Amino acid sequence: MKYTRVFLLASVAITIAFPLSGQSLELTSDPASASFILVGQKDTTCIVVDAEDAEVVRTAAACLAADLEAVAGAQVPVYDEVRRGSMPILAGTLGSSPLVDRLLTQGILQGVDIRGKWECFGMQVVEQPMSGIERALVVYGSTPRGTAYGLLELSRMMGVSPWIWWADVVPRHRPELYLSGSRMESSEPSVRYRGIFLNDEDWGLEPWAATKMDKSFNNIGPNAYARIMELLLRLRGNTLWPAMHPCSRAFWDLKENLPVARKYDIMLGSSHCEQMLRDNEWEWRRAPWNGTNEDWDYPSNKTKIQQYWAERVGESRGFSAMYTLGMRGVHDWGISGYPSTDDKVRGLSEIIAYQRQLLRDSIGDPATIPQLFIPYKEVLEAYNAGLQVPEDVTLCWVDDNHGYIRQMPKQQEQARSGGNGIYYHISYW
C-alpha cells in the first residue's frame, strides 16, 4: 500500500517512531565514556538557536532546557549566538540556519543525508566547530519541525515522557547527563501528517480549560492549545483539528490562538463536516453570518456560503494548513439540497471545483496545497457512485464509530499522488 499521508486520531495522540540510522549516540551517566557533556560535575551545556531560524526551533529549545532542569536540576540557557568557552548544543535547520549551513560548508558536519527529506533530524558531536569552542553537539533538521523533533529526541533519551505535563509524569532524577558516541540520523516518517482531532470535548477538555487554563476566555483558548501543541511536538505529531462542538469557541475566531500555531508550527485542519477551516457550529450561526441549519444549503444559498469559505481561506494565508473539501450539514448532519445520490455526486463535484478554484485564487496551485476529502456516511455513497476527487487530494478513510473501517483504498486509490489517510475514533462520546 502506498504510504499513508494522514493519520488523525479523535481525542487521543500517539507517538510516531522515526527509524534511526547510525545510532551511536546514547545517554550515559559515566563521564569516562562521554563524548559530550549535557550536565556534568563542573560543566553544563547551553543551547544556541540561530536568530534567523524558525520559531518552532526556539520553542523546542525552551522545552529541552526545561527538561534538563526537570531531570538534573540544571539551569540551561538558550542563546541566539555562540558564546566563547562554552560546550554548546547548536540547533538549526538546513537552509534556514546560517550557523549550521556554515558547519556543512566547512566540512565540520559530515555525512549529512537528510537534505530535502520530510521532517528528518540528525545529531553529531563535532570538534572545534569554531574559534573558542572545543566541542559541540549539532542538532540539525531537514525542516524546522525536524529540528524540533531532534531537540526533543534528547529529552526522550533523558527519560522525559511526552506526557510530562498532561499526566504529571515526573522524570527520574539524574544529576549528571552525558552522551557517548558520535552521530545519528533519522529516516523520514512513514506517515506524512500525524495528529489529533479534539472531538466530544464537552465533558472534559472544554470545562477544564475554561476554568483552569483560559479563565479570561471562559473556553478552550491559547493556554490550553499551547499545551496541546507542545504535546503534539513531543509525540512527533504535526497536525491538529481544533475543537468544534457548540460549546467551543472557534479556533480562528479567537485571534490569540493564531500565534500559538506559529510558535509550535502545527498544521491546522478541520473535520469532515467543517470544510475550508470553518467551524460551522460557532461561526455560521453567529454574526456576521447569522446562518441557520436550513440555509446551510449550497443550491439555494451559494453566494453566502462561498463568501463564508473565501473569508477563512484568505485569513489562513501564511499559516500551515490542510483544507477539507466537500460539504456536510452544519454539525455532522447529512448534506442538504441534494435529494438523490446522483444529485449529491453532481453537487459535490461543483462544490469541490469551487473550493479548488478558491485555493488557486487565494494561495496558489492547489496541487501544492494539502487537501483532504473524507468520504463519511452519505458522502461515501456519493464517492462510490462516481464522484471524482482530484488526484492530488488525500482520501481520508473513516471508521464506523465502533472501530471498524468502513472502506479501505483499492489498488488504484493507493496509487494516487495525494495518498491516503485514516481518521479513526479512539474515543467516541
C-alpha positions in Angstrom: 0.0 0.0 0.0 1.3 3.5 -0.9 2.5 5.2 2.2 -0.3 6.7 4.3 -0.5 10.5 4.0 -2.6 11.4 7.0 -3.4 9.8 10.4 -5.8 11.6 12.6 -7.0 10.2 16.0 -10.1 11.6 17.6 -9.4 12.6 21.2 -6.1 10.8 21.6 -2.5 11.3 20.4 0.2 8.6 19.9 4.0 8.6 19.4 5.2 8.1 15.9 8.5 6.2 15.7 11.1 7.6 13.3 13.6 4.9 12.3 17.1 5.9 13.2 20.4 5.2 11.4 24.0 5.4 12.5 22.6 5.4 16.1 25.8 5.5 18.1 24.7 8.4 20.3 23.4 7.2 23.7 22.8 8.8 27.0 25.2 7.7 29.8 25.9 8.6 33.4 29.6 7.6 33.0 31.8 10.6 32.3 34.7 8.3 31.3 32.7 7.2 28.2 31.3 10.6 27.4 31.8 12.3 24.0 29.6 15.3 25.1 28.6 16.8 28.4 25.0 17.8 28.9 25.2 18.2 32.7 28.5 17.3 34.4 30.1 17.8 37.8 31.5 21.2 36.7 30.2 21.9 33.2 26.7 22.3 31.8 25.8 22.8 28.2 23.9 25.7 26.7 21.6 25.7 23.6 22.2 28.0 20.7 19.5 28.6 18.1 20.3 30.9 15.2 18.1 34.0 15.3 17.2 33.5 11.6 15.8 30.0 12.1 12.1 29.2 12.5 10.3 30.0 15.8 9.5 26.3 16.4 13.2 25.6 16.9 13.4 28.1 19.7 10.2 26.6 21.1 11.7 23.1 21.2 14.9 24.5 22.6 13.0 26.0 25.5 11.3 22.7 26.1 14.6 20.9 26.2 16.1 23.5 28.6 13.1 22.9 30.9 13.5 19.1 30.7 17.2 19.4 31.6 16.2 21.3 34.7 13.4 18.7 35.5 15.9 15.8 35.2 19.1 17.2 36.5 18.2 20.5 38.2 20.5 22.4 35.8 19.8 25.9 34.5 20.5 25.7 30.8 20.4 29.0 28.9 19.1 29.4 25.3 21.1 31.9 23.2 20.8 33.2 19.7 24.6 33.3 19.2 27.6 31.2 20.3 29.4 32.2 23.5 33.1 31.6 23.6 34.3 28.9 26.1 31.0 27.1 26.1 30.3 23.5 25.1 27.0 24.2 23.3 24.2 22.3 21.6 24.0 24.1 18.2 20.5 23.6 16.8 19.5 24.6 13.3 17.5 23.8 10.2 19.4 23.1 7.0 18.9 26.0 4.6 17.5 28.3 7.4 20.3 28.4 9.9 23.4 30.2 8.7 25.3 28.7 11.6 24.5 25.1 10.7 24.9 25.8 7.0 28.4 27.1 7.6 29.4 24.0 9.5 28.2 22.0 6.5 30.1 24.2 4.0 33.3 23.9 6.1 33.1 20.2 6.3 32.7 20.1 10.0 29.3 18.4 9.7 29.9 15.3 7.5 27.7 12.5 6.1 24.5 14.5 6.3 21.9 12.6 4.4 18.6 14.2 5.2 18.7 17.3 2.9 15.4 17.6 1.1 13.6 15.0 3.1 10.5 15.3 5.2 10.9 16.2 8.9 14.1 14.3 9.4 16.7 15.2 12.0 20.3 14.3 12.9 22.9 14.8 15.7 26.7 14.9 15.6 29.3 15.6 18.1 31.9 17.8 16.4 35.4 19.0 17.5 36.4 22.7 17.4 33.5 23.9 15.2 34.7 27.5 15.6 37.2 29.6 17.4 36.9 29.3 21.2 34.6 26.2 21.1 36.3 23.0 21.9 33.4 20.7 21.2 29.7 21.0 20.3 26.6 18.8 19.7 25.0 19.8 16.5 21.3 19.0 16.2 20.0 19.7 12.7 16.8 19.1 10.8 15.7 18.9 7.2 12.8 21.1 8.1 12.1 23.3 11.2 9.8 20.6 12.7 12.6 18.1 12.0 15.0 20.2 14.1 12.4 20.5 16.8 12.0 16.7 16.9 15.8 16.3 17.1 16.0 18.6 20.2 13.1 16.7 21.8 14.8 13.4 21.0 17.4 14.4 23.6 14.5 14.8 26.1 13.3 11.3 25.2 16.8 9.9 25.7 16.9 11.5 29.2 13.7 9.7 30.1 11.3 12.6 29.8 7.8 11.4 28.8 5.9 13.4 26.2 3.1 13.4 28.8 5.3 15.1 31.4 2.8 17.9 31.8 -0.5 16.3 30.9 -0.1 13.3 33.1 2.2 14.7 35.7 4.9 12.2 34.7 7.9 13.1 36.9 11.2 12.1 35.2 13.8 10.2 37.2 16.4 12.5 38.7 19.9 12.1 37.1 22.4 14.6 38.5 24.9 14.0 35.6 24.0 13.6 31.9 26.5 12.7 29.2 26.3 11.4 25.6 28.5 8.7 24.3 29.1 8.0 20.6 29.4 10.4 17.7 26.3 10.7 15.4 22.9 9.5 14.3 20.2 10.5 11.8 16.5 9.7 11.5 14.7 8.4 8.4 11.5 10.0 7.1 8.3 9.2 8.9 6.2 6.8 7.0 3.1 8.9 7.7 3.4 12.5 6.5 0.7 14.2 8.6 0.1 12.9 12.1 -2.2 14.4 14.7 -5.3 14.6 16.8 -8.9 15.9 16.5 -10.3 17.5 19.6 -13.8 16.0 19.5 -16.5 15.4 22.0 -14.8 17.9 24.2 -18.0 18.9 26.1 -17.4 16.6 29.1 -13.8 17.0 29.9 -11.5 19.3 27.9 -13.7 22.4 27.4 -14.9 22.9 31.0 -11.5 22.1 32.4 -9.8 24.6 30.0 -12.4 27.2 30.7 -11.9 27.1 34.5 -8.2 26.1 34.8 -6.3 27.3 31.7 -8.1 30.1 29.9 -10.3 31.7 32.5 -10.3 35.1 30.8 -11.9 33.5 27.7 -14.1 31.0 29.6 -13.3 28.5 26.9 -10.5 26.5 25.3 -8.0 29.2 24.4 -4.4 29.9 23.7 -3.0 28.5 27.0 -4.7 25.1 26.6 -3.9 25.0 22.9 -0.2 25.7 23.6 -0.1 22.7 25.9 -1.9 20.5 23.3 0.5 21.7 20.6 3.6 21.1 22.8 2.3 17.5 23.4 2.0 17.1 19.6 5.6 18.1 19.1 6.8 15.8 21.8 4.8 13.0 20.2 6.3 13.9 16.8 2.9 15.0 15.6 2.3 17.9 13.3 -1.5 18.3 12.7 -4.4 19.5 14.8 -8.2 19.6 14.1 -9.3 22.1 16.8 -12.4 21.6 19.0 -15.7 22.2 17.2 -18.6 21.2 19.3 -21.2 24.0 20.1 -19.6 24.7 23.5 -16.2 25.5 22.0 -15.3 28.9 20.6 -13.9 28.5 17.0 -10.1 28.3 17.0 -9.8 31.0 14.2 -12.4 33.3 15.9 -10.2 33.7 19.0 -7.2 35.6 17.4 -5.0 34.9 20.4 -4.8 31.2 19.3 -3.1 32.0 16.0 0.3 32.9 17.3 0.3 29.6 19.2 0.0 27.7 15.9 3.0 29.6 14.5 5.0 29.1 17.7 4.6 25.3 17.6 4.5 25.0 13.8 1.4 22.9 13.9 -0.7 22.4 10.8 -4.3 23.4 11.2 -7.1 21.4 9.7 -10.7 20.7 10.2 -13.1 17.7 10.4 -15.2 16.0 7.7 -18.1 18.4 8.4 -16.0 21.6 8.8 -14.8 22.5 5.3 -12.2 25.1 4.4 -11.1 25.5 8.1 -14.5 26.8 9.1 -16.2 25.9 12.4 -19.9 25.9 11.4 -21.4 25.4 14.9 -19.7 28.5 16.2 -19.2 30.7 13.1 -22.1 30.0 10.8 -24.7 30.7 13.5 -23.1 34.0 14.7 -22.7 37.5 13.2 -22.0 38.5 10.6 -23.3 35.3 9.0 -26.2 34.6 11.3 -26.9 31.4 9.5 -29.3 28.5 10.3 -29.4 24.8 9.6 -31.9 25.5 6.9 -29.9 28.0 4.9 -26.7 25.8 5.0 -27.9 24.7 1.6 -25.5 25.2 -1.3 -28.0 25.2 -4.2 -30.2 27.9 -2.6 -27.5 29.9 -0.7 -24.4 29.5 -2.9 -23.2 33.1 -2.8 -23.2 33.5 1.0 -21.6 30.1 1.6 -18.9 30.8 -1.0 -18.2 34.2 0.8 -18.0 32.3 4.1 -15.4 29.9 2.8 -13.5 32.6 1.0 -13.0 34.7 4.1 -11.4 31.9 6.0 -9.1 30.8 3.1 -7.9 34.4 2.8 -7.3 34.6 6.6 -5.3 31.3 6.5 -2.7 32.6 4.0 0.7 32.2 5.5 -0.3 29.5 8.0 0.5 25.8 7.8 -3.0 24.5 6.9 -4.8 21.5 5.4 -8.1 22.1 3.7 -11.0 19.7 3.9 -13.1 19.7 0.7 -16.7 18.9 0.1 -19.7 19.6 2.3 -21.9 18.1 5.0 -24.6 19.5 7.4 -23.8 22.1 10.0 -23.0 19.6 12.8 -22.3 16.4 11.0 -25.7 16.1 9.6 -26.3 14.9 6.0 -25.7 17.3 3.2 -28.9 19.2 2.2 -30.2 20.3 -1.1 -29.4 17.1 -3.0 -32.1 14.5 -2.5 -30.7 11.6 -4.5 -27.2 10.1 -4.6 -26.8 11.3 -8.2 -27.7 14.8 -7.1 -25.0 14.5 -4.4 -22.4 13.5 -6.9 -23.3 16.5 -9.1 -23.5 18.9 -6.2 -20.2 17.8 -4.5 -18.5 17.9 -7.9 -19.5 21.6 -8.2 -18.6 22.4 -4.6 -15.1 20.8 -4.8 -14.4 22.6 -8.1 -15.3 25.9 -6.4 -13.1 25.2 -3.4 -10.2 24.3 -5.5 -10.6 27.5 -7.5 -10.8 29.4 -4.3 -7.4 27.9 -3.2 -5.9 28.7 -6.6 -7.1 32.4 -6.5 -6.2 33.0 -2.8 -3.0 30.9 -2.3 -1.6 29.1 -5.4 -1.5 25.9 -7.3 -3.9 23.5 -5.5 -1.6 20.6 -6.3 0.9 22.1 -3.9 -1.6 22.7 -1.0 -2.5 19.9 1.4 -6.2 19.0 1.0 -8.4 16.2 2.3 -11.6 14.5 1.1 -13.3 12.5 3.8 -15.9 10.1 2.5 -18.1 9.8 5.6 -21.7 8.4 5.6 -23.7 9.7 2.6 -20.6 11.3 1.1 -19.1 7.8 0.9 -22.2 6.7 -1.1 -21.7 9.6 -3.5 -18.0 8.8 -3.8 -18.8 5.1 -4.6 -21.4 6.3 -7.1 -18.8 8.0 -9.2 -17.7 11.3 -7.6 -14.3 12.2 -9.0 -11.8 13.7 -6.5 -8.7 15.4 -7.9 -5.6 13.1 -7.9 -3.6 15.3 -5.5 -6.2 15.4 -2.8 -5.7 12.9 0.1 -8.5 10.4 0.6 -9.0 10.1 4.3 -10.9 6.9 5.2 -13.0 6.7 8.4 -14.2 4.1 10.9 -17.9 3.5 11.6 -17.7 4.9 15.1 -17.3 1.4 16.5 -13.7 0.7 15.5 -14.3 -0.8 12.1 -13.0 1.0 9.0 -15.9 1.5 6.6 -13.9 1.1 3.4 -10.2 0.8 2.5 -8.5 2.2 -0.6 -8.4 -0.1 -3.6 -5.3 -0.5 -5.8 -6.0 2.5 -8.0 -6.6 4.7 -4.9 -3.4 3.5 -3.3 -1.5 4.8 -6.3 -2.9 8.3 -6.1 -0.4 11.1 -5.8 -2.4 12.5 -2.9 -2.1 9.3 -1.0 -4.5 8.0 1.7 -5.2 8.6 5.3 -7.1 7.3 8.3 -9.5 9.3 10.5 -10.1 7.0 13.5 -12.1 7.4 16.7 -10.2 6.2 19.7 -12.8 7.8 22.0 -16.4 8.4 20.8 -18.6 10.1 23.3 
